[in-house]
Amino acid sequence: MPLGHAFSVVRLSAQAAEDLIAWSRDFCVGPVFAHDEVAYVVVPVSSARQPWPKGLTFLGEGSWVTVPAPQCTRRGPRGLRWLRRPQEAGWKYTAPAVIQQVVYVCCGNGQQPQPP
């Protein structure tokens, strides 16, 4: 699927994506999918202007990703699967500030993330 038109993604480790989902139950987290140990969080196209921390890669216009079929959900740590399906998310996208907060906390600064 081509990126940069309807949405873009941020690539991160599957573990960081799991942490994002666990922490953000009450916040705006959109769809998240993974392939093996790499995950992709759906973000707005405008997120290209964000400064992304080390370990995160923004993929937008000119990039392509393979999106899992709707029925492909968490079946283990391998393969193409949804970690948070669009119909479960309730949001089209994840705000870049939410992703940055969770990554900051996961890097061990000991502070609790603040909602955006």
TIRO-2110 file (N, C-alpha, C; in Angstrom, 1 decimal):
// TIRO-2110
0.9, -1.2, 0.0, N, 1, A
0.0, 0.0, 0.0, CA, 1, A
0.9, 1.2, 0.0, C, 1, A
0.6, 2.2, -0.9, N, 2, A
1.5, 3.4, -0.9, CA, 2, A
1.2, 4.3, 0.3, C, 2, A
2.2, 4.9, 0.8, N, 3, A
2.1, 5.8, 1.9, CA, 3, A
2.2, 7.3, 1.5, C, 3, A
1.7, 8.1, 2.4, N, 4, A
1.9, 9.6, 2.1, CA, 4, A
0.7, 10.2, 1.5, C, 4, A
-0.4, 9.5, 1.2, N, 5, A
-1.6, 10.0, 0.7, CA, 5, A
-2.7, 10.0, 1.7, C, 5, A
-3.2, 8.9, 2.1, N, 6, A
-4.2, 8.7, 3.1, CA, 6, A
-3.6, 8.7, 4.5, C, 6, A
-2.5, 8.1, 4.6, N, 7, A
-1.8, 8.0, 5.9, CA, 7, A
-0.3, 7.7, 5.7, C, 7, A
0.4, 7.8, 6.8, N, 8, A
1.9, 7.4, 6.8, CA, 8, A
2.0, 6.5, 8.0, C, 8, A
3.2, 6.0, 8.2, N, 9, A
3.5, 5.1, 9.4, CA, 9, A
4.8, 5.5, 10.0, C, 9, A
4.9, 5.1, 11.3, N, 10, A
6.2, 5.2, 12.0, CA, 10, A
6.6, 3.8, 12.3, C, 10, A
7.8, 3.4, 11.9, N, 11, A
8.4, 2.1, 12.1, CA, 11, A
9.1, 2.1, 13.4, C, 11, A
8.9, 1.0, 14.2, N, 12, A
9.5, 0.9, 15.5, CA, 12, A
9.5, -0.6, 15.9, C, 12, A
10.1, -0.9, 17.0, N, 13, A
10.1, -2.4, 17.4, CA, 13, A
8.8, -2.8, 17.8, C, 13, A
8.5, -4.1, 17.6, N, 14, A
7.2, -4.6, 18.0, CA, 14, A
7.0, -4.4, 19.5, C, 14, A
8.1, -4.6, 20.3, N, 15, A
8.0, -4.4, 21.7, CA, 15, A
7.6, -3.0, 22.1, C, 15, A
8.2, -2.0, 21.4, N, 16, A
7.8, -0.6, 21.7, CA, 16, A
6.3, -0.3, 21.3, C, 16, A
5.9, -1.0, 20.2, N, 17, A
4.5, -0.8, 19.8, CA, 17, A
3.5, -1.4, 20.9, C, 17, A
3.9, -2.6, 21.4, N, 18, A
3.1, -3.2, 22.5, CA, 18, A
3.1, -2.3, 23.7, C, 18, A
4.2, -1.7, 24.0, N, 19, A
4.2, -0.7, 25.2, CA, 19, A
3.3, 0.5, 24.9, C, 19, A
3.3, 1.0, 23.7, N, 20, A
2.5, 2.1, 23.3, CA, 20, A
1.0, 1.7, 23.5, C, 20, A
0.6, 0.6, 23.0, N, 21, A
-0.8, 0.1, 23.2, CA, 21, A
-1.1, -0.1, 24.6, C, 21, A
-0.3, -0.7, 25.4, N, 22, A
-0.5, -0.9, 26.8, CA, 22, A
-0.7, 0.4, 27.6, C, 22, A
0.2, 1.3, 27.4, N, 23, A
0.2, 2.6, 28.1, CA, 23, A
-1.0, 3.4, 27.7, C, 23, A
-1.3, 3.4, 26.5, N, 24, A
-2.3, 4.4, 25.9, CA, 24, A
-3.7, 4.0, 25.9, C, 24, A
-4.1, 3.1, 26.7, N, 25, A
-5.5, 2.6, 26.6, CA, 25, A
-6.5, 3.7, 26.7, C, 25, A
-6.2, 4.8, 27.4, N, 26, A
-7.2, 5.9, 27.5, CA, 26, A
-6.9, 7.0, 26.6, C, 26, A
-5.9, 6.8, 25.7, N, 27, A
-5.5, 7.9, 24.8, CA, 27, A
-5.8, 7.5, 23.4, C, 27, A
-5.5, 8.4, 22.5, N, 28, A
-5.8, 8.3, 21.1, CA, 28, A
-4.7, 7.5, 20.3, C, 28, A
-4.9, 6.2, 20.2, N, 29, A
-3.9, 5.4, 19.5, CA, 29, A
-4.7, 4.7, 18.4, C, 29, A
-4.2, 4.9, 17.2, N, 30, A
-4.8, 4.4, 16.0, CA, 30, A
-4.4, 3.0, 15.7, C, 30, A
-4.6, 2.5, 14.5, N, 31, A
-4.2, 1.2, 14.1, CA, 31, A
-2.6, 1.0, 14.2, C, 31, A
-2.3, -0.3, 14.6, N, 32, A
-0.9, -0.7, 14.7, CA, 32, A
-0.8, -2.1, 14.1, C, 32, A
0.2, -2.3, 13.2, N, 33, A
0.4, -3.6, 12.7, CA, 33, A
1.9, -4.0, 12.7, C, 33, A
2.2, -5.3, 12.6, N, 34, A
3.6, -5.7, 12.8, CA, 34, A
3.9, -6.8, 11.8, C, 34, A
5.1, -6.9, 11.5, N, 35, A
5.7, -8.0, 10.7, CA, 35, A
6.9, -8.5, 11.4, C, 35, A
6.8, -9.7, 12.0, N, 36, A
7.8, -10.2, 12.8, CA, 36, A
8.1, -9.3, 14.0, C, 36, A
9.4, -8.8, 14.1, N, 37, A
9.7, -7.9, 15.3, CA, 37, A
9.7, -6.5, 15.0, C, 37, A
9.1, -6.1, 13.8, N, 38, A
9.0, -4.7, 13.4, CA, 38, A
7.5, -4.3, 13.4, C, 38, A
7.2, -3.1, 13.9, N, 39, A
5.8, -2.7, 14.0, CA, 39, A
5.7, -1.3, 13.2, C, 39, A
4.4, -1.0, 12.9, N, 40, A
4.1, 0.2, 12.1, CA, 40, A
2.9, 0.8, 12.8, C, 40, A
3.0, 2.1, 13.2, N, 41, A
1.9, 2.8, 13.8, CA, 41, A
1.4, 3.8, 12.8, C, 41, A
0.1, 3.8, 12.5, N, 42, A
-0.5, 4.7, 11.5, CA, 42, A
-0.5, 6.1, 12.1, C, 42, A
0.1, 7.0, 11.3, N, 43, A
0.1, 8.4, 11.7, CA, 43, A
-0.4, 9.3, 10.6, C, 43, A
-0.8, 10.6, 10.9, N, 44, A
-1.2, 11.5, 9.8, CA, 44, A
0.0, 11.8, 8.8, C, 44, A
-0.4, 12.0, 7.6, N, 45, A
0.6, 12.4, 6.6, CA, 45, A
1.5, 13.6, 7.0, C, 45, A
0.9, 14.5, 7.7, N, 46, A
1.6, 15.7, 8.2, CA, 46, A
2.7, 15.4, 9.2, C, 46, A
2.8, 14.2, 9.7, N, 47, A
3.8, 13.8, 10.7, CA, 47, A
5.2, 13.8, 10.1, C, 47, A
5.4, 14.0, 8.9, N, 48, A
6.7, 14.0, 8.2, CA, 48, A
7.5, 15.2, 8.8, C, 48, A
6.8, 16.2, 9.3, N, 49, A
7.5, 17.4, 9.8, CA, 49, A
7.9, 17.3, 11.2, C, 49, A
7.6, 16.2, 11.9, N, 50, A
8.0, 15.9, 13.3, CA, 50, A
9.4, 15.5, 13.4, C, 50, A
10.1, 15.9, 14.5, N, 51, A
11.4, 15.3, 14.7, CA, 51, A
11.2, 13.9, 15.4, C, 51, A
11.7, 12.9, 14.8, N, 52, A
11.5, 11.5, 15.4, CA, 52, A
12.7, 11.1, 16.2, C, 52, A
12.5, 10.5, 17.4, N, 53, A
13.6, 10.1, 18.2, CA, 53, A
14.4, 8.9, 17.5, C, 53, A
15.6, 8.7, 17.9, N, 54, A
16.4, 7.5, 17.5, CA, 54, A
15.6, 6.3, 17.7, C, 54, A
15.6, 5.4, 16.7, N, 55, A
14.9, 4.1, 16.8, CA, 55, A
13.6, 4.1, 16.1, C, 55, A
13.1, 5.3, 15.7, N, 56, A
11.8, 5.4, 15.0, CA, 56, A
12.1, 5.9, 13.6, C, 56, A
11.4, 5.4, 12.7, N, 57, A
11.6, 5.8, 11.3, CA, 57, A
10.2, 6.2, 10.7, C, 57, A
10.1, 7.4, 10.2, N, 58, A
8.9, 7.9, 9.6, CA, 58, A
9.0, 7.4, 8.1, C, 58, A
7.9, 6.8, 7.7, N, 59, A
7.7, 6.3, 6.3, CA, 59, A
6.5, 7.0, 5.7, C, 59, A
6.7, 7.8, 4.7, N, 60, A
5.7, 8.6, 4.0, CA, 60, A
5.7, 8.4, 2.5, C, 60, A
5.4, 9.5, 1.8, N, 61, A
5.3, 9.5, 0.4, CA, 61, A
6.6, 8.9, -0.2, C, 61, A
6.3, 8.0, -1.2, N, 62, A
7.4, 7.3, -1.8, CA, 62, A
7.7, 5.9, -1.2, C, 62, A
7.1, 5.6, 0.0, N, 63, A
7.3, 4.3, 0.6, CA, 63, A
6.0, 3.5, 0.5, C, 63, A
6.2, 2.2, 0.7, N, 64, A
5.1, 1.2, 0.6, CA, 64, A
5.2, 0.3, 1.8, C, 64, A
4.0, -0.1, 2.3, N, 65, A
4.0, -1.2, 3.3, CA, 65, A
2.9, -2.2, 2.9, C, 65, A
3.1, -3.4, 3.4, N, 66, A
2.1, -4.4, 3.3, CA, 66, A
1.2, -4.4, 4.6, C, 66, A
0.0, -4.2, 4.4, N, 67, A
-1.0, -4.2, 5.5, CA, 67, A
-1.6, -5.5, 5.7, C, 67, A
-1.8, -6.0, 6.9, N, 68, A
-2.4, -7.4, 7.1, CA, 68, A
-3.9, -7.4, 6.7, C, 68, A
-4.4, -8.5, 6.4, N, 69, A
-5.8, -8.7, 6.2, CA, 69, A
-6.5, -8.5, 7.6, C, 69, A
-7.7, -8.1, 7.5, N, 70, A
-8.5, -7.8, 8.8, CA, 70, A
-8.5, -8.9, 9.8, C, 70, A
-8.5, -10.1, 9.4, N, 71, A
-8.6, -11.3, 10.3, CA, 71, A
-7.2, -11.6, 10.9, C, 71, A
-6.1, -11.1, 10.4, N, 72, A
-4.8, -11.4, 10.9, CA, 72, A
-4.5, -10.6, 12.2, C, 72, A
-4.7, -11.2, 13.3, N, 73, A
-4.5, -10.6, 14.6, CA, 73, A
-3.4, -11.3, 15.4, C, 73, A
-3.1, -10.9, 16.6, N, 74, A
-2.0, -11.4, 17.4, CA, 74, A
-2.1, -12.9, 17.5, C, 74, A
-1.2, -13.5, 16.8, N, 75, A
-1.1, -15.0, 16.9, CA, 75, A
0.2, -15.5, 17.3, C, 75, A
1.0, -14.5, 17.8, N, 76, A
2.4, -14.8, 18.2, CA, 76, A
3.3, -13.8, 17.7, C, 76, A
4.6, -13.9, 18.0, N, 77, A
5.5, -12.9, 17.7, CA, 77, A
6.0, -12.8, 16.2, C, 77, A
5.5, -13.7, 15.3, N, 78, A
6.0, -13.7, 14.0, CA, 78, A
4.8, -13.5, 13.0, C, 78, A
5.2, -13.1, 11.8, N, 79, A
4.3, -12.9, 10.7, CA, 79, A
3.6, -11.6, 10.6, C, 79, A
2.9, -11.3, 9.6, N, 80, A
2.2, -10.1, 9.4, CA, 80, A
0.9, -10.1, 10.1, C, 80, A
0.6, -9.2, 11.1, N, 81, A
-0.5, -9.2, 11.9, CA, 81, A
-0.9, -7.8, 12.5, C, 81, A
-2.1, -7.7, 12.8, N, 82, A
-2.6, -6.5, 13.5, CA, 82, A
-2.3, -6.6, 15.0, C, 82, A
-1.7, -5.5, 15.6, N, 83, A
-1.6, -5.5, 17.0, CA, 83, A
-2.8, -4.7, 17.6, C, 83, A
-3.3, -3.8, 16.8, N, 84, A
-4.5, -3.0, 17.1, CA, 84, A
-5.2, -2.7, 15.7, C, 84, A
-6.3, -3.4, 15.5, N, 85, A
-7.0, -3.3, 14.2, CA, 85, A
-7.7, -1.9, 14.2, C, 85, A
-7.9, -1.4, 12.9, N, 86, A
-8.6, -0.2, 12.8, CA, 86, A
-10.0, -0.1, 13.5, C, 86, A
-10.8, -1.2, 13.5, N, 87, A
-12.1, -1.2, 14.1, CA, 87, A
-12.0, -1.2, 15.6, C, 87, A
-10.8, -1.6, 16.2, N, 88, A
-10.6, -1.6, 17.6, CA, 88, A
-10.1, -0.3, 18.1, C, 88, A
-9.4, 0.4, 17.2, N, 89, A
-8.7, 1.6, 17.7, CA, 89, A
-9.6, 2.7, 18.0, C, 89, A
-10.6, 3.0, 17.2, N, 90, A
-11.5, 4.1, 17.4, CA, 90, A
-10.9, 5.4, 16.9, C, 90, A
-9.7, 5.4, 16.4, N, 91, A
-9.0, 6.6, 15.9, CA, 91, A
-8.4, 6.2, 14.6, C, 91, A
-8.3, 7.1, 13.7, N, 92, A
-7.7, 6.8, 12.4, CA, 92, A
-6.2, 6.8, 12.5, C, 92, A
-5.7, 7.6, 13.4, N, 93, A
-4.2, 7.8, 13.5, CA, 93, A
-3.8, 7.9, 15.0, C, 93, A
-2.5, 7.8, 15.2, N, 94, A
-1.9, 8.0, 16.5, CA, 94, A
-1.2, 9.4, 16.4, C, 94, A
-1.4, 10.2, 17.4, N, 95, A
-0.7, 11.5, 17.4, CA, 95, A
0.8, 11.3, 17.6, C, 95, A
1.7, 12.0, 16.9, N, 96, A
3.1, 11.8, 17.1, CA, 96, A
3.5, 12.0, 18.5, C, 96, A
2.9, 13.0, 19.2, N, 97, A
3.3, 13.3, 20.6, CA, 97, A
3.1, 12.0, 21.5, C, 97, A
2.1, 11.2, 21.2, N, 98, A
1.8, 10.0, 22.0, CA, 98, A
3.0, 9.0, 21.8, C, 98, A
3.4, 8.8, 20.6, N, 99, A
4.4, 7.9, 20.3, CA, 99, A
5.7, 8.4, 20.9, C, 99, A
6.0, 9.6, 20.8, N, 100, A
7.3, 10.2, 21.4, CA, 100, A
7.3, 10.0, 22.9, C, 100, A
6.2, 10.3, 23.5, N, 101, A
6.2, 10.1, 25.0, CA, 101, A
6.5, 8.7, 25.4, C, 101, A
5.8, 7.7, 24.8, N, 102, A
6.0, 6.3, 25.1, CA, 102, A
7.5, 5.9, 24.9, C, 102, A
8.0, 6.3, 23.8, N, 103, A
9.4, 6.0, 23.5, CA, 103, A
10.3, 6.6, 24.5, C, 103, A
10.1, 7.8, 24.9, N, 104, A
10.9, 8.5, 25.9, CA, 104, A
10.9, 7.7, 27.2, C, 104, A
9.7, 7.3, 27.6, N, 105, A
9.6, 6.5, 28.9, CA, 105, A
10.2, 5.1, 28.8, C, 105, A
10.1, 4.5, 27.6, N, 106, A
10.7, 3.2, 27.4, CA, 106, A
12.2, 3.2, 27.4, C, 106, A
12.7, 4.4, 27.1, N, 107, A
14.2, 4.5, 27.1, CA, 107, A
14.8, 4.7, 28.5, C, 107, A
13.9, 4.6, 29.5, N, 108, A
14.4, 4.5, 30.9, CA, 108, A
14.6, 5.8, 31.6, C, 108, A
13.9, 6.9, 31.3, N, 109, A
14.1, 8.1, 32.1, CA, 109, A
13.3, 8.1, 33.4, C, 109, A
12.4, 7.1, 33.6, N, 110, A
11.7, 6.9, 34.8, CA, 110, A
10.5, 7.8, 35.0, C, 110, A
10.2, 8.7, 34.1, N, 111, A
9.1, 9.6, 34.2, CA, 111, A
7.8, 9.0, 33.6, C, 111, A
6.7, 9.3, 34.1, N, 112, A
5.5, 8.9, 33.5, CA, 112, A
5.1, 9.8, 32.3, C, 112, A
4.6, 9.2, 31.2, N, 113, A
4.2, 10.0, 30.1, CA, 113, A
3.1, 10.9, 30.4, C, 113, A
3.0, 12.0, 29.7, N, 114, A
1.9, 12.9, 29.9, CA, 114, A
1.0, 12.9, 28.6, C, 114, A
-0.3, 12.9, 28.8, N, 115, A
-1.1, 12.9, 27.6, CA, 115, A
-0.9, 14.1, 26.8, C, 115, A
-1.0, 14.0, 25.4, N, 116, A
-0.7, 15.1, 24.6, CA, 116, A
-1.8, 16.2, 24.7, C, 116, A
END
